[in-house]
Every structure is written in C-alpha cells, then in structure tokens.
C-alpha cells in the first residue's frame, strides 16, 4: 500500500490514475463542524487481482481542495475511465458531484438489481458481500465511524481504508461473473415493450426463436467480455513488465553514459559482450516501440514473448552491472591513494597527526567500492572526496616530526617504503616513539 500525503506525490499518482481504463475507489470523510463532512482519504486500486492491498494507493486529501479538484478534473470527469464505487452517490458527492462525473459504476445498485434473495446475503453492505460472497475473513468493520480528521492515522484505520477497495474489486468481479453466468435471469424486454412494466408484460410475445437468438447474443457477449478481461489482465501484466525493465535499466543507462563520457568504459571494445548487449538492447527497444505504436499488440504472445523478454532484461542488467563495477574498480585503483589501515592506526598515536588521520579514515570509508555512481552528480561528488583524501595525505605533517621521517611514514602508509628511506635518523625516531616493532619488512 502507498500512503501519500505530499502534494507532489499525490499529483504524480493522479497522473498515473488518469491513464487507467478502470479504477476501484472509496473515500473516507471527517466531520469537522458537526454535521458537515469533508473529504479525508481517497483509496484507489487498478488491480482487481490484488487480494492483499499491495497495489492500493491511499491519498490523504484532508484540507487539500486544490488536489481534490485536480483528481476530479483528471479522473472523475474523464469518460475514458470507469470509476467503480459501492454506494457511489455518497462518494461522488465529495468528488465533483453527479452533475460533473461520468462513467461511474455502483456495485450497490448492481447487487440491488440482482436482489438480496438471489444473492443469498443478509444485506447489501460492502463488507457483508465481501464476507458472504467472496469469503473474506477478519474483516474490520468498526473503523468506519472513527476519527478520520486525526493525524497521524492509526495502522488499523489505514488497514480498514486499504482493504475497502480490495473488497470492492472482488465484489464487483463476483457480481459481473454472476450476471454473465445467469443471463436467462435478466433477458431485456423487446424494443416495442420497453415502456411496459414487468408486471404487465406478456412474455408469450417472444417466440422461441427470439429467445434462442437473444441467448446466443448474450453468450457471445459473455465470451467477448471474458476475453476482454483476460486481455486486459495480460496487457497490464506486460505493460508492468516493460515499465519495470525500463525502471531497472534506467539507472544503469545513466551510469553508462557518465562512464563513457569520462572514457572509463567502452563496451564496443569488448568483443564478447558488445554483440550480446546490442541484441538485448534491440529486443527491448523493439518491444517498447511496438508498445508505443499499438499498446494492444503486447496482448498477443507472438508479439511479446514474456519469458524471453525477462531473460533478456536480466542478462543485460547483469552484463552492465559487471562492466560498470569493473570500470569503477579500475578507476579507483588509479585515483585512490593507497591506504594502510594498520599504519594509520600507528600514526594516530602521534597527537598532532590524530585529526588528519581521522579525516583520512572518514573520507576513505565514505568512498564506495562495491557500488558505482549512477549519474554525473554522484560521480562529481566522489571525485571531490578523492581530491580531499589526497589533500589530507599531503597535509599529514607535524613540526615535531623530521622531514625524513615524514617521507618514510607517508610512503609506508601508502603501500610501502623502500629501505633507502629508512635512514639512521628515521630508525632512531621510530625507536623513541616505540613504533619499530609495528613495522615489517616485505619483499616485492
């Protein structure tokens, strides 16, 4: 579940919802000055298959009239979006009013049309339908009249708000399937008798050929709707797959641009990876272009092979990650001053060295080795840290330490000092400061 209370985040979500074909919605209102009510929350989901509420977005609209109006303008009055509520008249009253909104479906009215007797439920409340028709357990029912003006909202209130649209989507699908599976219970009247009431209509006016024809039409309509629902599900899944691929690869693509600009990585020179990368990039680009031209095309398996697409994206992601990490490691190897942690610990024993040694340790620790910068800003920031680290090494000095000793200590801390720097003066100084035993001779 996403809980959004920042204006920028809410606007982004509204923009996202404005691109959907169908939304399941609910609202929560707060009583401010009894009895008036104001809108507190709008709960939205576009995923009818979500039974846990992970796809639900809760928009905190308390005292945000401008954002409410933006939601109304971009979603509620949009005829291309089907808006589904339970007892829609209540919610619509707070979302633009019935004079403005359009393409609204009310599950309460659908249930009324089927009738309590046929459904076999104790009442037509949303949570009753969710429990008795859809089998939901542990349904929270006592938070509806809680204080929706308080902030922060309790976890129980957010759980209640989130699950309302989950129940709504499942009840809506149940009622739709019920109507499709029992068309004989809701055959429309012939055109010439639509003005007559059901009580006075003479059903004998329908010939058996008319009834059979109508049943055939309803059967075809049912199959078409079921096919449409299936295609819509495939469309959303594959649209999400493409979007996820772009989201995963976008940071790597930005990093790749920076590394190429810095001349740190040239994939074209790698004969093994370059052809594979090009083919994978072509596959993703082709799928994206095909989707932009005709979004419905990705419903067909022959146009969109999901398994191959996923494997291709995973393969491309892995190759780019490995190449960028290797290039970053090579770059740090050239730019970073070598640091001997043990020697730095020894240098910290000298009181005047302590501040500089701490700065060196802090800067060295802050520079990432197992990850790489994702954009030029991160790259520039790390380059500045490396420059500061080099400067700290240069500033490692003390009036108490002879120049010869400084040269020896800096060389030893940065990877190793040659024996030519270990003069008698240096040896005596190390002995006086009890550092001789901490040094080792290594042959290279």
TANOR-V189990 format. One line per field, one symbol per residue. phi: phi as a letter, one per 20 degrees, with the letter a starting at -180 (. if undefined). psi: psi as a letter, one per 30 degrees, with the letter a starting at -180 (. if undefined). burial: 1 if it has 24 or more other ideal C-beta (glycine too) atoms within 12 Angstrom, else 0. A space follows every 50 residues. Layout:
phi = ???
psi = ???
burial = ???
This chain:
phi = .dddcegfffffffffffeeebcdcbccddeedgegdcfdccdcbddfee ednfefddeedflcfffffffffedfeefededdcdmggfffgeconffd fbldddfffffgffnffffmdfbdfgfffffeddmfdlffceegdfeeef cffffffffffffgffggfffffffffffffcffebffffgfdfffeffe fefffeffffffffffffffffffffffffffffffffffffffffffef fffffffffffelebcfffeffegfffffffffffffffffffbgfffff ffebegffffffffffgffffffffffffffffeefffcdgffffffffe gfeggfffffffffffefdeccfebfffffffffffffffffffefbbfe dfgffgfffffffeppdfffeeffffffffffeldffeececec
psi = kkjkfkeeeeeeeeeeefflfkkklllklkjdjkfkklkelkkkkgjffj ffgffkkjjjgkhieeeeeeeeefeegjffkkkklkieeeeeefhflffe llhkkjfeeeeeeekeeeeglfaglefeeeefefgklhkkfgfegljgfk klkleeeeeeeefefeeeeeeeeeeeeeeefhfffhklllefgffllfef kjfffklfeeeeeeeeeeeeeeeeeeeeeeeeeeeeeeeeeeeeeeeefe eeeeeeeeeeeghfkjfffjfeeeeeeeeeeeeeeeeeeeeeejefffek effjjeeeeeeeeeeeeeeeeeeeeeeeeeeeeeekkkkjeeeeeefffj effeeeeeeeeeeeefjkegllkfleeeeeeeeeeeeeeeeeeegjlkff kleeeeeeeeeefgfkklfffileeeeeeeeeghfeffklkkk.
burial = 11111000010011011101111111111100000000111111111101 00101111111101001101110111110011111111011101110000 10011111011001000010100111111111110100110011010110 00100011111111111111111111011100000000000000000000 00000000000000000100010000001001011101101100110010 01101101100101101000001000100110110011011000101110 00010100110110111011101110110011000111110011011101 00100110111011001000011100001001001101110110010000 10001111111111001000010001001100101000100000
